Amino acid sequence: MAGNVADLVVGEIIEIKYRVPRPVADEHAGALFCDRWITAEIIHRDEDALPMARLADGQLTDIRAYMTWRRIGINAANDASRTGG
């Protein structure tokens, strides 16, 4: 993890690590997994709730303490509106 979820702010761009099943040609080979990093933008943040993010595919998710994530940047449009620019 690249920080504490409490430090995330609206407009911040992060990547969240998901473990997903890898396609397998042979059904009897067992489940193989791979890690994928999915880009998300923090869209909502309250003091008493988990940060909410919109994933690149449009789905919403809470950012929970057990999730592995890393900071990428800040959405320039959201950053300008927060700073009055």
MIDO-232722 format. One record per residue: x, y, z of N, C-alpha, C in turn; residue in three letters; residue number from 1. Coordinates in steps of 0.05 Angstrom, whole numbers. Example, Ala and Ser with C-alpha at 12.3 -4.5 7.8 and 13.67 -1.06 7.14 Angstrom:
// MIDO-232722
<nuti n_east="264" n_north="-114" n_up="156" ca_east="246" ca_north="-90" ca_up="156" c_east="264" c_north="-66" c_up="156" r="ALA" k="1"/>
<nuti n_east="257" n_north="-45" n_up="142" ca_east="273" ca_north="-21" ca_up="143" c_east="258" c_north="1" c_up="157" r="SER" k="2"/>
END
This chain:
// MIDO-232722
<nuti n_east="17" n_north="-23" n_up="0" ca_east="0" ca_north="0" ca_up="0" c_east="18" c_north="25" c_up="0" r="MET" k="1"/>
<nuti n_east="9" n_north="45" n_up="-13" ca_east="24" ca_north="70" ca_up="-15" c_east="12" c_north="92" c_up="3" r="ALA" k="2"/>
<nuti n_east="10" n_north="87" n_up="28" ca_east="-2" ca_north="106" ca_up="46" c_east="-26" c_north="95" c_up="61" r="GLY" k="3"/>
<nuti n_east="-39" n_north="113" n_up="75" ca_east="-62" ca_north="106" ca_up="90" c_east="-87" c_north="114" c_up="75" r="ASN" k="4"/>
<nuti n_east="-109" n_north="98" n_up="76" ca_east="-133" ca_north="105" ca_up="62" c_east="-144" c_north="132" c_up="71" r="VAL" k="5"/>
<nuti n_east="-139" n_north="139" n_up="96" ca_east="-149" ca_north="165" ca_up="107" c_east="-135" c_north="189" c_up="93" r="ALA" k="6"/>
<nuti n_east="-113" n_north="184" n_up="80" ca_east="-98" ca_north="206" ca_up="67" c_east="-108" c_north="211" c_up="38" r="ASP" k="7"/>
<nuti n_east="-125" n_north="194" n_up="27" ca_east="-135" ca_north="197" ca_up="0" c_east="-154" c_north="220" c_up="-2" r="LEU" k="8"/>
<nuti n_east="-153" n_north="235" n_up="-24" ca_east="-170" ca_north="258" ca_up="-28" c_east="-185" c_north="255" c_up="-55" r="VAL" k="9"/>
<nuti n_east="-208" n_north="269" n_up="-57" ca_east="-224" ca_north="268" ca_up="-81" c_east="-207" c_north="279" c_up="-105" r="VAL" k="10"/>
<nuti n_east="-208" n_north="264" n_up="-127" ca_east="-193" ca_north="272" ca_up="-151" c_east="-166" c_north="257" c_up="-153" r="GLY" k="11"/>
<nuti n_east="-158" n_north="243" n_up="-132" ca_east="-133" ca_north="229" ca_up="-133" c_east="-136" c_north="204" c_up="-150" r="GLU" k="12"/>
<nuti n_east="-116" n_north="198" n_up="-167" ca_east="-116" ca_north="175" ca_up="-184" c_east="-98" c_north="154" c_up="-170" r="ILE" k="13"/>
<nuti n_east="-109" n_north="130" n_up="-168" ca_east="-94" ca_north="108" ca_up="-156" c_east="-96" c_north="83" c_up="-174" r="ILE" k="14"/>
<nuti n_east="-81" n_north="63" n_up="-168" ca_east="-84" ca_north="37" ca_up="-180" c_east="-89" c_north="17" c_up="-157" r="GLU" k="15"/>
<nuti n_east="-108" n_north="-1" n_up="-161" ca_east="-115" ca_north="-21" ca_up="-141" c_east="-107" c_north="-48" c_up="-151" r="ILE" k="16"/>
<nuti n_east="-93" n_north="-64" n_up="-135" ca_east="-84" ca_north="-90" ca_up="-143" c_east="-106" c_north="-111" c_up="-138" r="LYS" k="17"/>
<nuti n_east="-113" n_north="-125" n_up="-159" ca_east="-133" ca_north="-146" ca_up="-157" c_east="-121" c_north="-172" c_up="-166" r="TYR" k="18"/>
<nuti n_east="-127" n_north="-194" n_up="-152" ca_east="-119" ca_north="-221" ca_up="-160" c_east="-142" c_north="-233" c_up="-175" r="ARG" k="19"/>
<nuti n_east="-138" n_north="-239" n_up="-200" ca_east="-159" ca_north="-249" ca_up="-218" c_east="-151" c_north="-276" c_up="-230" r="VAL" k="20"/>
<nuti n_east="-171" n_north="-293" n_up="-236" ca_east="-164" ca_north="-319" ca_up="-248" c_east="-153" c_north="-315" c_up="-276" r="PRO" k="21"/>
<nuti n_east="-133" n_north="-330" n_up="-282" ca_east="-121" ca_north="-329" ca_up="-309" c_east="-136" c_north="-349" c_up="-326" r="ARG" k="22"/>
<nuti n_east="-142" n_north="-342" n_up="-351" ca_east="-155" ca_north="-362" ca_up="-369" c_east="-138" c_north="-386" c_up="-372" r="PRO" k="23"/>
<nuti n_east="-150" n_north="-410" n_up="-369" ca_east="-135" ca_north="-435" ca_up="-372" c_east="-148" c_north="-452" c_up="-394" r="VAL" k="24"/>
<nuti n_east="-132" n_north="-462" n_up="-412" ca_east="-143" ca_north="-478" ca_up="-434" c_east="-152" c_north="-505" c_up="-424" r="ALA" k="25"/>
<nuti n_east="-139" n_north="-516" n_up="-404" ca_east="-146" ca_north="-542" ca_up="-393" c_east="-161" c_north="-539" c_up="-367" r="ASP" k="26"/>
<nuti n_east="-186" n_north="-546" n_up="-366" ca_east="-202" ca_north="-543" ca_up="-342" c_east="-191" c_north="-558" c_up="-318" r="GLU" k="27"/>
<nuti n_east="-176" n_north="-579" n_up="-322" ca_east="-166" ca_north="-595" ca_up="-300" c_east="-139" c_north="-585" c_up="-290" r="HIS" k="28"/>
<nuti n_east="-129" n_north="-563" n_up="-301" ca_east="-102" ca_north="-553" ca_up="-293" c_east="-104" c_north="-538" c_up="-266" r="ALA" k="29"/>
<nuti n_east="-128" n_north="-533" n_up="-257" ca_east="-130" ca_north="-518" ca_up="-232" c_east="-131" c_north="-488" c_up="-237" r="GLY" k="30"/>
<nuti n_east="-139" n_north="-474" n_up="-217" ca_east="-142" ca_north="-445" ca_up="-220" c_east="-115" c_north="-431" c_up="-218" r="ALA" k="31"/>
<nuti n_east="-108" n_north="-417" n_up="-238" ca_east="-83" ca_north="-401" ca_up="-237" c_east="-92" c_north="-372" c_up="-235" r="LEU" k="32"/>
<nuti n_east="-77" n_north="-356" n_up="-219" ca_east="-85" ca_north="-329" ca_up="-215" c_east="-62" c_north="-310" c_up="-224" r="PHE" k="33"/>
<nuti n_east="-69" n_north="-286" n_up="-231" ca_east="-49" ca_north="-266" ca_up="-237" c_east="-58" c_north="-240" c_up="-224" r="CYS" k="34"/>
<nuti n_east="-39" n_north="-222" n_up="-219" ca_east="-45" ca_north="-196" ca_up="-207" c_east="-49" c_north="-176" c_up="-229" r="ASP" k="35"/>
<nuti n_east="-70" n_north="-159" n_up="-226" ca_east="-75" ca_north="-138" ca_up="-245" c_east="-79" c_north="-112" c_up="-230" r="ARG" k="36"/>
<nuti n_east="-67" n_north="-91" n_up="-240" ca_east="-70" ca_north="-64" ca_up="-229" c_east="-92" c_north="-50" c_up="-244" r="TRP" k="37"/>
<nuti n_east="-112" n_north="-40" n_up="-231" ca_east="-135" ca_north="-27" ca_up="-244" c_east="-135" c_north="2" c_up="-234" r="ILE" k="38"/>
<nuti n_east="-136" n_north="21" n_up="-253" ca_east="-136" ca_north="49" ca_up="-247" c_east="-163" c_north="58" c_up="-236" r="THR" k="39"/>
<nuti n_east="-163" n_north="75" n_up="-217" ca_east="-187" ca_north="86" ca_up="-204" c_east="-183" c_north="115" c_up="-196" r="ALA" k="40"/>
<nuti n_east="-205" n_north="129" n_up="-194" ca_east="-204" ca_north="157" ca_up="-185" c_east="-221" c_north="159" c_up="-160" r="GLU" k="41"/>
<nuti n_east="-211" n_north="172" n_up="-139" ca_east="-226" ca_north="177" ca_up="-115" c_east="-247" c_north="197" c_up="-121" r="ILE" k="42"/>
<nuti n_east="-272" n_north="190" n_up="-117" ca_east="-295" ca_north="208" ca_up="-124" c_east="-310" c_north="218" c_up="-100" r="ILE" k="43"/>
<nuti n_east="-306" n_north="205" n_up="-76" ca_east="-321" ca_north="214" ca_up="-53" c_east="-304" c_north="208" c_up="-28" r="HIS" k="44"/>
<nuti n_east="-304" n_north="226" n_up="-9" ca_east="-289" ca_north="223" ca_up="16" c_east="-303" c_north="237" c_up="38" r="ARG" k="45"/>
<nuti n_east="-311" n_north="222" n_up="59" ca_east="-322" ca_north="233" ca_up="84" c_east="-304" c_north="225" c_up="107" r="ASP" k="46"/>
<nuti n_east="-305" n_north="240" n_up="128" ca_east="-288" ca_north="234" ca_up="152" c_east="-295" c_north="208" c_up="164" r="GLU" k="47"/>
<nuti n_east="-321" n_north="201" n_up="164" ca_east="-330" ca_north="177" ca_up="178" c_east="-336" c_north="153" c_up="160" r="ASP" k="48"/>
<nuti n_east="-327" n_north="154" n_up="135" ca_east="-332" ca_north="133" ca_up="116" c_east="-307" c_north="127" c_up="100" r="ALA" k="49"/>
<nuti n_east="-306" n_north="104" n_up="87" ca_east="-284" ca_north="96" ca_up="70" c_east="-284" c_north="113" c_up="45" r="LEU" k="50"/>
<nuti n_east="-261" n_north="119" n_up="33" ca_east="-261" ca_north="133" ca_up="7" c_east="-274" c_north="115" c_up="-14" r="PRO" k="51"/>
<nuti n_east="-288" n_north="128" n_up="-32" ca_east="-301" ca_north="114" ca_up="-54" c_east="-287" c_north="121" c_up="-80" r="MET" k="52"/>
<nuti n_east="-283" n_north="101" n_up="-97" ca_east="-269" ca_north="105" ca_up="-122" c_east="-285" c_north="94" c_up="-145" r="ALA" k="53"/>
<nuti n_east="-281" n_north="106" n_up="-168" ca_east="-293" ca_north="96" ca_up="-193" c_east="-270" c_north="83" c_up="-209" r="ARG" k="54"/>
<nuti n_east="-274" n_north="56" n_up="-214" ca_east="-254" ca_north="41" ca_up="-229" c_east="-254" c_north="49" c_up="-258" r="LEU" k="55"/>
<nuti n_east="-234" n_north="42" n_up="-273" ca_east="-232" ca_north="49" ca_up="-301" c_east="-255" c_north="38" c_up="-317" r="ALA" k="56"/>
<nuti n_east="-267" n_north="16" n_up="-308" ca_east="-290" ca_north="5" ca_up="-323" c_east="-317" c_north="16" c_up="-314" r="ASP" k="57"/>
<nuti n_east="-316" n_north="36" n_up="-296" ca_east="-340" ca_north="50" ca_up="-287" c_east="-352" c_north="40" c_up="-261" r="GLY" k="58"/>
<nuti n_east="-343" n_north="17" n_up="-251" ca_east="-354" ca_north="6" ca_up="-226" c_east="-344" c_north="23" c_up="-203" r="GLN" k="59"/>
<nuti n_east="-359" n_north="23" n_up="-181" ca_east="-352" ca_north="37" ca_up="-157" c_east="-342" c_north="17" c_up="-136" r="LEU" k="60"/>
<nuti n_east="-323" n_north="26" n_up="-120" ca_east="-313" ca_north="9" ca_up="-98" c_east="-304" c_north="27" c_up="-75" r="THR" k="61"/>
<nuti n_east="-307" n_north="16" n_up="-51" ca_east="-295" ca_north="29" ca_up="-27" c_east="-265" c_north="21" c_up="-26" r="ASP" k="62"/>
<nuti n_east="-248" n_north="39" n_up="-17" ca_east="-220" ca_north="32" ca_up="-13" c_east="-217" c_north="23" c_up="16" r="ILE" k="63"/>
<nuti n_east="-212" n_north="-2" n_up="20" ca_east="-211" ca_north="-14" ca_up="46" c_east="-181" c_north="-17" c_up="55" r="ARG" k="64"/>
<nuti n_east="-177" n_north="-18" n_up="81" ca_east="-150" ca_north="-19" ca_up="92" c_east="-134" c_north="-43" c_up="83" r="ALA" k="65"/>
<nuti n_east="-147" n_north="-65" n_up="76" ca_east="-133" ca_north="-89" ca_up="68" c_east="-125" c_north="-89" c_up="39" r="TYR" k="66"/>
<nuti n_east="-135" n_north="-70" n_up="23" ca_east="-129" ca_north="-70" ca_up="-6" c_east="-101" c_north="-60" c_up="-11" r="MET" k="67"/>
<nuti n_east="-89" n_north="-71" n_up="-31" ca_east="-63" ca_north="-61" ca_up="-40" c_east="-67" c_north="-41" c_up="-62" r="THR" k="68"/>
<nuti n_east="-57" n_north="-17" n_up="-58" ca_east="-61" ca_north="4" ca_up="-78" c_east="-36" c_north="22" c_up="-78" r="TRP" k="69"/>
<nuti n_east="-34" n_north="38" n_up="-100" ca_east="-12" ca_north="57" ca_up="-102" c_east="-22" c_north="83" c_up="-115" r="ARG" k="70"/>
<nuti n_east="-9" n_north="105" n_up="-108" ca_east="-17" ca_north="131" ca_up="-119" c_east="-5" c_north="134" c_up="-147" r="ARG" k="71"/>
<nuti n_east="-20" n_north="146" n_up="-165" ca_east="-11" ca_north="152" ca_up="-192" c_east="-9" c_north="182" c_up="-196" r="ILE" k="72"/>
<nuti n_east="-30" n_north="197" n_up="-188" ca_east="-29" ca_north="226" ca_up="-192" c_east="-55" c_north="238" c_up="-182" r="GLY" k="73"/>
<nuti n_east="-61" n_north="261" n_up="-194" ca_east="-86" ca_north="275" ca_up="-186" c_east="-99" c_north="284" c_up="-212" r="ILE" k="74"/>
<nuti n_east="-126" n_north="283" n_up="-212" ca_east="-141" ca_north="292" ca_up="-235" c_east="-139" c_north="322" c_up="-237" r="ASN" k="75"/>
<nuti n_east="-127" n_north="332" n_up="-258" ca_east="-121" ca_north="361" ca_up="-260" c_east="-147" c_north="378" c_up="-258" r="ALA" k="76"/>
<nuti n_east="-169" n_north="369" n_up="-269" ca_east="-194" ca_north="384" ca_up="-268" c_east="-203" c_north="387" c_up="-239" r="ALA" k="77"/>
<nuti n_east="-202" n_north="365" n_up="-224" ca_east="-211" ca_north="365" ca_up="-196" c_east="-191" c_north="381" c_up="-179" r="ASN" k="78"/>
<nuti n_east="-166" n_north="379" n_up="-185" ca_east="-146" ca_north="394" ca_up="-170" c_east="-150" c_north="424" c_up="-173" r="ASP" k="79"/>
<nuti n_east="-155" n_north="433" n_up="-197" ca_east="-160" ca_north="462" ca_up="-203" c_east="-184" c_north="472" c_up="-188" r="ALA" k="80"/>
<nuti n_east="-206" n_north="456" n_up="-187" ca_east="-230" ca_north="465" ca_up="-174" c_east="-226" c_north="467" c_up="-144" r="SER" k="81"/>
<nuti n_east="-209" n_north="450" n_up="-132" ca_east="-204" ca_north="451" ca_up="-103" c_east="-187" c_north="476" c_up="-96" r="ARG" k="82"/>
<nuti n_east="-169" n_north="483" n_up="-114" ca_east="-151" ca_north="505" ca_up="-108" c_east="-161" c_north="532" c_up="-118" r="THR" k="83"/>
<nuti n_east="-184" n_north="531" n_up="-131" ca_east="-196" ca_north="556" ca_up="-140" c_east="-184" c_north="566" c_up="-167" r="GLY" k="84"/>
<nuti n_east="-169" n_north="548" n_up="-181" ca_east="-157" ca_north="555" ca_up="-206" c_east="-171" c_north="546" c_up="-229" r="GLY" k="85"/>
END
